[in-house]
Amino acid sequence: MVLERYSSYVYHCSQCGWCRLTLDYNFSVDKVCPVYENYPEHWESLTAKGKIILAKALLENKIEVTEDVVELATLCTTCGKCRESCMVYLPWKAGYFKKVEIDTVKIIEALRAEICKRNPNLLPQPYRQILERVKVYKNPYAEPSHKSLAWLPSNIPLREKGEIVYFAGCTSPYRHPEICISTIKVLYAANVLPAVVDEWCCGSILLRTGQWDYVETLARHNAEELKKAGAKMVITSCAGCYKTFKTDYPEILGRLWDFEVLHMAEFVEELIEKGSLKLHNNLNMKVTYHDPCHLGRHSGVYDAPRNVLKSIPGLELIEMQSTRNLAMCCGAGGGLKAAFNNLAIQIGVERVKAAKAVGAETLTSACPFCKHNLVDAIKMFNTNLEFYDLSEIVARAASKP
Amino acid sequence: MANKFEKLKEIVGPEAVMDKLAFRLTYAFDGSAASARALLGGEVPEAVVRPGSVKEVQEIVLWANETKTPLYPRGGGSALWAAIPAKKGVVVDMTRMNKILTIDEDGLCCVVEPGITYEELKTALRKHSLSLLMEPGNAVTGTVGGHFASHGTGRGSGIYSDIGDCVLGCKVVLPTGEILTTGTMVNPNAHGHFLRYAWANDLTGLFCGSEGTLGIVVEVALKVERLGAFGSVSFAYDDIDDAAEAIYEVRKARLPVSQSYLITSWAWNTYFPEKAPLPHTVNFSLETSTKEILDIEMQRLKSIAGKKGKELSGSLVGGAASIERGLATPGLLDHPHGMMDAGLHVHVPLKELASYIKKIRELCINFEDKYGIITNIRGFTCDRSFLVACRIFFDAGDPKQTERALKAWHEMKTKFIDMGICPYRLGTLWAKELAETGTYYEVIKRIKRVLDPNNIMAPGIMGLGLNSEY
């Protein structure tokens, strides 16, 4: 049983309920679960506690996998704010205990994997479709693989080999190519000429939705391609790819995965520090930064994107009320957008409202999936807030007049 | 079965009734050890309903009478004493009723719906420069309704002992569907709540601590005060006699200590065995009307508590100096190494604190040897009482260890009663002991039978309303 591997986490839940409400930096009440908050009714079951209880019942064979079970297990963005609020996780984070006793995100992903093992046909149809598409097209959008580099500007030469590889991911090239284009332009502006490889989907979406079996095939392919290109460093502009490379691939591939991984925000921060990248254009913008869950909570990268934004002349960076490890999710993650699009957008609307509440005129993030959902949310909320990915803002600041 | 709940859907709206099993499971659990494993949990309710108004609660109760369906009111779901369904029925999740109805700054009172959490209420009151007299340790998810219905304690107990001393009245939907208001609002022309002991018998007290067995609390009137000054200081003691004496002497000196919180050396050693032996520690929280008075009382406190203790500065056990939040919450160390806690929470007389703590410690050692379990002791003052949290930790992932811990828990409970303790919150856990209290129990049963002729309110909680008795 897949879930058995994580049973120690499951039974370490104290059922205290801090995955529903917590305290923020000012010791004020802070809402934790975006799904609980935005579902038509506030069912306690929607919080991590409810899903862990469901996992217990499955582990003890008290219930069968039914449509209800699948529905509850998939109603989660796996954003991990519940983990940051957990009374059992915090003592480890505070440095009191050496071992992590609970990881709510792992439990929820394993719960989905358990469902997938027992009855994959009950998984939401969009999840199953994603798996089929990834198997056939090597991306979840069923786009022909020859289009994978269609985004590359014609004036930028393609390199097949090099120590630095740019891994574009799936959502950027096929849905938001402006992110790849901007990233490449920024790198070129700093005289970094990365190589690109024959990428397959990193597998993040499959890991989050419990469809684990095919991920190793994807990981092996990507590792081999990187090796063939002579890569030492992988740069990505996708928070999902980044988290998968940083934490999942080493678990899946062990020593085969031997590359330094940087998000473009981290790499650009370094370039600015070294003086290799000049952000000379004055951008008169009031910007607030939304922490992507995969980059922030899951990988601990909070300062790099902020430092990059602060380096841009004329740009005013404003913080939303909940940020960094307590940032509310955009709503897109964990397969929620694929299975429950309206709920995902509703969650995004709350983030848009939070940005408006602090007087921001532009909302930015460092993840194509956040962009995908927050742009939908801005449309639904019908507000004049603009959205640009971090790479787009940096490209504007770096472009030569 | 689906038809049975059609009426409920008409009452509260279809979205506020849940009958899917996966979702209902959660409501068979709370934060107690009794629900550590699914196999030990309460009954899974047939449905969960979330009323949004007094009228909806009233109609739910009338429906339950017609259909003879047990109702189990629920607040934040974090109870440690098994406030979970003992029979099949419907859980009434009160967290949708979370409004503040009145903040009476002049009358020093606020009236709230039961589903509001203490932390939310505190935040709202702070804007009016007001504060609560008491709040539970888990103010973040703990609701006013759950606290009131279970004789809650917490910060403020040092002075007021129990939430009962901090309320002015309540409104309850009785098991028959009638609405009862207590306190001065018995007279609907009264200008708010200003006296709990109004009119005849103190019916507020009948519902405070009744744990949902006599009706559904739909409003609580809480006393509030102007925001004053707050200070806190901790002392370390090598000897438990000295720690207990300091706590007792501070209480006798009539210092405005809202809570004296003892974490015994044995508890610290459980959390941080590699740093053992650690001392006993007591954190004293002072609350006064002004900063000037706080300074004076703090000096008095330090001179009494410091006679045999050493004032602590900084962290006792190291680790990160602080994290973003949470460290101020005692609950952070409630689950050392992820273990569940079969907590025995009992009141003992403050005047005999050292003697009781030592007796309980002796029992703990015996049970640790007998069952191979880990225990620890901590607690805090409740006016003339001291609430001892004797804790039995176990890994809920190990069914055998869980079984041993719960066996130890039951055995210890009996020994505690023999020692003369008073149990804190009963749930389904202290039913046997309550049933052995003779006339006291008989009167409670009679009251329940009169108020709840169809036995719909939380049957099984506190052992009341089981079929054989009705």
Chai-1 contact restraints between the chains, C-beta under 6 A:
chainA,res_idxA,chainB,res_idxB,connection_type,confidence,min_distance_angstrom,max_distance_angstrom,comment,restraint_id
A,S7,B,G397,contact,1.0,0.0,6.0,A-B,restraint_1
A,S8,B,G397,contact,1.0,0.0,6.0,A-B,restraint_2
A,Y11,B,A396,contact,1.0,0.0,6.0,A-B,restraint_3
A,Y11,B,G397,contact,1.0,0.0,6.0,A-B,restraint_4
A,H12,B,G338,contact,1.0,0.0,6.0,A-B,restraint_5
A,S14,B,H335,contact,1.0,0.0,6.0,A-B,restraint_6
A,Q15,B,F29,contact,1.0,0.0,6.0,A-B,restraint_7
A,Q15,B,G31,contact,1.0,0.0,6.0,A-B,restraint_8
A,C16,B,G31,contact,1.0,0.0,6.0,A-B,restraint_9
A,C16,B,S78,contact,1.0,0.0,6.0,A-B,restraint_10
A,G17,B,G76,contact,1.0,0.0,6.0,A-B,restraint_11
A,G17,B,G77,contact,1.0,0.0,6.0,A-B,restraint_12
A,G17,B,S78,contact,1.0,0.0,6.0,A-B,restraint_13
A,G17,B,T141,contact,1.0,0.0,6.0,A-B,restraint_14
A,L21,B,V140,contact,1.0,0.0,6.0,A-B,restraint_15
A,L21,B,T141,contact,1.0,0.0,6.0,A-B,restraint_16
A,L23,B,R325,contact,1.0,0.0,6.0,A-B,restraint_17
A,Y25,B,E324,contact,1.0,0.0,6.0,A-B,restraint_18
A,S28,B,T123,contact,1.0,0.0,6.0,A-B,restraint_19
A,V29,B,E119,contact,1.0,0.0,6.0,A-B,restraint_20
A,V29,B,E120,contact,1.0,0.0,6.0,A-B,restraint_21
A,V29,B,T123,contact,1.0,0.0,6.0,A-B,restraint_22
A,P40,B,E15,contact,1.0,0.0,6.0,A-B,restraint_23
A,E41,B,E15,contact,1.0,0.0,6.0,A-B,restraint_24
A,E41,B,A16,contact,1.0,0.0,6.0,A-B,restraint_25
A,E41,B,R50,contact,1.0,0.0,6.0,A-B,restraint_26
A,W43,B,M18,contact,1.0,0.0,6.0,A-B,restraint_27
A,W43,B,F23,contact,1.0,0.0,6.0,A-B,restraint_28
A,E44,B,T26,contact,1.0,0.0,6.0,A-B,restraint_29
A,E44,B,G77,contact,1.0,0.0,6.0,A-B,restraint_30
A,S45,B,F23,contact,1.0,0.0,6.0,A-B,restraint_31
A,S45,B,T26,contact,1.0,0.0,6.0,A-B,restraint_32
A,G50,B,T26,contact,1.0,0.0,6.0,A-B,restraint_33
A,I53,B,L25,contact,1.0,0.0,6.0,A-B,restraint_34
A,I53,B,T26,contact,1.0,0.0,6.0,A-B,restraint_35
A,I53,B,F29,contact,1.0,0.0,6.0,A-B,restraint_36
A,L54,B,A22,contact,1.0,0.0,6.0,A-B,restraint_37
A,K56,B,A38,contact,1.0,0.0,6.0,A-B,restraint_38
A,A57,B,L25,contact,1.0,0.0,6.0,A-B,restraint_39
A,A57,B,A38,contact,1.0,0.0,6.0,A-B,restraint_40
A,E60,B,A38,contact,1.0,0.0,6.0,A-B,restraint_41
A,E60,B,L39,contact,1.0,0.0,6.0,A-B,restraint_42
A,K62,B,A38,contact,1.0,0.0,6.0,A-B,restraint_43
A,D68,B,K20,contact,1.0,0.0,6.0,A-B,restraint_44
A,D68,B,L21,contact,1.0,0.0,6.0,A-B,restraint_45
A,D68,B,A22,contact,1.0,0.0,6.0,A-B,restraint_46
A,V69,B,A22,contact,1.0,0.0,6.0,A-B,restraint_47
A,L72,B,A22,contact,1.0,0.0,6.0,A-B,restraint_48
A,L72,B,F23,contact,1.0,0.0,6.0,A-B,restraint_49
A,M87,B,G331,contact,1.0,0.0,6.0,A-B,restraint_50
A,V88,B,H335,contact,1.0,0.0,6.0,A-B,restraint_51
A,V88,B,G338,contact,1.0,0.0,6.0,A-B,restraint_52
A,L90,B,G326,contact,1.0,0.0,6.0,A-B,restraint_53
A,L90,B,L332,contact,1.0,0.0,6.0,A-B,restraint_54
A,P91,B,L332,contact,1.0,0.0,6.0,A-B,restraint_55
A,A94,B,G319,contact,1.0,0.0,6.0,A-B,restraint_56
A,A94,B,A320,contact,1.0,0.0,6.0,A-B,restraint_57
A,A94,B,I323,contact,1.0,0.0,6.0,A-B,restraint_58
A,G95,B,G319,contact,1.0,0.0,6.0,A-B,restraint_59
A,G95,B,A320,contact,1.0,0.0,6.0,A-B,restraint_60
A,Y96,B,G319,contact,1.0,0.0,6.0,A-B,restraint_61
A,E101,B,G338,contact,1.0,0.0,6.0,A-B,restraint_62
A,I102,B,G338,contact,1.0,0.0,6.0,A-B,restraint_63
